[in-house]
Amino acid sequence: MHNGASTSETPIPPADESTAGNAGLDTEFHRGLGLFDATMVVVGSMIGSGIFIVPATMAGQLGSPGWLLVAWLITGVLTVSAALSYGELAAMMPQAGGQYLYLREAFSPLLGFLYGWTLFLVIQTGFIAAVAVAFARFAGTLWPIISEEKYLLGPWHLTPGYALSLSTAQLVGMLMILFLTATNVCGLRYGKLVQNLFTVAKTGALLGLIGVGLILGWNAEAVSANFGDLWTPRGKLTDLGGGLTAATAFGLFVALCESQTGSLFSSDAWNNVTFIAGEVRQPRRNLPLALALGTSSVLLLYLLANLAYLVTLPFEDIQQAENNRVATVMLARIFPRFGVPLMAAAIMISTFGCNNGLILAGARAYYAMARDGLFFARAGRLNAARVPAWGLIVQGGWAVLLVLPRTYNVHEKTYGNLYSDLLDYIISAALLFYVLTIAGVYRLRIKRPNAQRPYRAFGYPIVPALYLIGAISIVAVLVVYRPMTTWPGMVIVLLGLPVYYIWKQ
């Protein structure tokens, strides 16, 4: 390792006992992030647009207010359990790369690469593309010229089911990605400024939404219907597969597992702070704290947001919210004239801050891969501002390209987005990577018993096991009941096998 804006390609040292002290810390980066900044990365990366939309889908799957709240409680327990477990790995290996490093050290470089490959190909870049287009869609509420139906180019049909297009909404999404990429290329202080500013703003907006719903939106009729009978299924229940619904006990179990794909996805990206460990001050203390504080705060806000929806809206209205925009429906009930534009503005702030965190963090994982010779070599170098500029540019370029392809439903003659399908496919694989990473806590306790562990996973071995049992159960249900969105994700991961061996050459 060299001080300053290193351009060497020396691999990051493995996190064994010999590097467990200060010598194991990255020195190339500028450690410009304190505990507040790291927590803002966790919170800002988690809160996007999901909490304003996903409860409508979950309500259809679960069929009752009580089980909707239980599903979010399960999400909270799983996410916080995972974050508390990751804290041990983060304190043990406080270097750029995060989850990639943990998998590499606990199991093998191959497994680390497969995670990094999937992260770059779909997880991080697909998420960036999705959040950017969500930003554009809600901007279209304020400025109708921004729309996925207003085309500048195309659509050009490549096959019966796929097309390329450039709409005004796609253009706005692409410009957002390019702007935030350029901002982060200029240095950590600019990325940190955007992150802190927008995370504070959107947390305030979410708190405002909750307060308005619980106080001004209080609807005695909705409260009586929803909380007077928490558990009876009502409204139109989603077919979970083969005619199974939440109306039966087994169907309810399947619904709880399937609904987690929405709530966990809305709560995802908390692990992004581990990618930037090389830029966190006192990382062995601050990373575990940021993970615990950030995830628990967000999940508490999410639970309160669902309570706000339930005291304002009858459950059937949540299930049938137009375009699943349940938060917009709630605000429109309270402020008929201003509710829709207010919600659009709030979600634009939220998605802008979310994407900044995703863009800032992702390139650090590719940096670690490049230093191991498993990604483009230039992604493993820092620019004069001491950030991995080339990794940021490659990530931004691929995310922009993912905005362009469209899916096409021949029967309904409607367009979707390719990245949405890819993210659906990859959910099960992403959960498996989380499972393997937390299993790595157990493995490293055996493999490296004497390694320095400034923080040990809270409640070990029970708390990490809670996540493993819950996540494995969810994956098993998805494999059986949603095979068409599960197996393609596994294929995407396995496509990395030949790439790994080719790259090693």
Stockholm file with secondary structure:
# STOCKHOLM 1.0

chainA/1-505         MHNGASTSETPIPPADESTAGNAGLDTEFHRGLGLFDATMVVVGSMIGSGIFIVPATMAGQLGSPGWLLVAWLITGVLTVSAALSYGELAAMMPQAGGQYLYLREAFSPLLGFLYGWTLFLVIQTGFIAAVAVAFARFAGTLWPIISEEKYLLGPWHLTPGYALSLSTAQLVGMLMILFLTATNVCGLRYGKLVQNLFTVAKTGALLGLIGVGLILGWNAEAVSANFGDLWTPRGKLTDLGGGLTAATAFGLFVALCESQTGSLFSSDAWNNVTFIAGEVRQPRRNLPLALALGTSSVLLLYLLANLAYLVTLPFEDIQQAENNRVATVMLARIFPRFGVPLMAAAIMISTFGCNNGLILAGARAYYAMARDGLFFARAGRLNAARVPAWGLIVQGGWAVLLVLPRTYNVHEKTYGNLYSDLLDYIISAALLFYVLTIAGVYRLRIKRPNAQRPYRAFGYPIVPALYLIGAISIVAVLVVYRPMTTWPGMVIVLLGLPVYYIWKQ
#=GR chainA/1-505 SS CCSSSCCCCCCCCCCSGGGSSGGGSCCSSCCCBCHHHHHHHHHHHHCSSGGGTHHHHHHHHHCSHHHHHHHHHHHHHHHHHHHHHHHHHHHHCCSTTTHHHHHHHHTCHHHHHHHHHHIIIIIHHHHHHHHHHHHHHHHHHHCTTCCTTSEEEEEEEEETTEEEEEEHHHHHHHHHHHHHHHHHHTCHHHHHHHHHHHHHHHHHHHHHHHHIIIIISCCHHHHHHHHHSSSSCCSCCCCCSTTCCTTSHHHHHHHHHHHHHHHHHHTCCTTHHHHTGGGBSSHHHHHHHHHHHHHHHHHHHHHHHHHHHHHHSCHHHHHTCGGGCHHHHHHHHHCTTTHHHHHHHHHHHHHHHHHHHHHHHHHHHHHHHHHTTSSCGGGGCCCTTSSCHHHHHHHHHHHHHHHSEEEEETTTTEECCHHHHHHHHHHHHHHHHHHHHHHHHHHHHHHCTTSCCSSCCTTTTHHHHHHHHHHHHHHHHHHHHCHHHHHHHHHHHHTHHHHHHHHHC
#=GC SS_cons         CCSSSCCCCCCCCCCSGGGSSGGGSCCSSCCCBCHHHHHHHHHHHHCSSGGGTHHHHHHHHHCSHHHHHHHHHHHHHHHHHHHHHHHHHHHHCCSTTTHHHHHHHHTCHHHHHHHHHHIIIIIHHHHHHHHHHHHHHHHHHHCTTCCTTSEEEEEEEEETTEEEEEEHHHHHHHHHHHHHHHHHHTCHHHHHHHHHHHHHHHHHHHHHHHHIIIIISCCHHHHHHHHHSSSSCCSCCCCCSTTCCTTSHHHHHHHHHHHHHHHHHHTCCTTHHHHTGGGBSSHHHHHHHHHHHHHHHHHHHHHHHHHHHHHHSCHHHHHTCGGGCHHHHHHHHHCTTTHHHHHHHHHHHHHHHHHHHHHHHHHHHHHHHHHTTSSCGGGGCCCTTSSCHHHHHHHHHHHHHHHSEEEEETTTTEECCHHHHHHHHHHHHHHHHHHHHHHHHHHHHHHCTTSCCSSCCTTTTHHHHHHHHHHHHHHHHHHHHCHHHHHHHHHHHHTHHHHHHHHHC
//
